Amino acid sequence: MAKLEFYSTVIPNKPGKGAQLLSAFQEAGVNFVGIWGYPLGKSKARIDLAPEDPALFKKAAKQLKIEIGKKQTAFHITGEDHPGAVAEALVKLAAKEIDVYAVQALCAGNGRYGALIQIGQDAVKKAAKALA
């Protein structure tokens, strides 16, 4: 389990806008551990970005004039895929009464899985202990 910083930005919900955003970060040398996006109504989309190097990401966003939100926290869990792999982590958080904002999970192939679990800033320390 790893604790990750992630940041959000809002872009027009139009074809190619996500590609433009990610291409700009690619040219700046930014690599991401996780990216997830979703619509905000019909005309906008929110993109959450978990950079491998937060300092480089913030520097690039400033240079590219990309407005990003406040630092948020997610936990990156990985392991051998099996029934209930993600549920096991969520059960640990529920036992400590930690509210989960969102979860993104995928099979990574070769019997592995990965997930990003978003929680509130006020529960970061408590969640880290629960997931350790």
Order of alpha helices (4+ residues) and beta strands (2+ residues): beta-alpha-beta-beta-alpha-beta-alpha-beta-beta-alpha
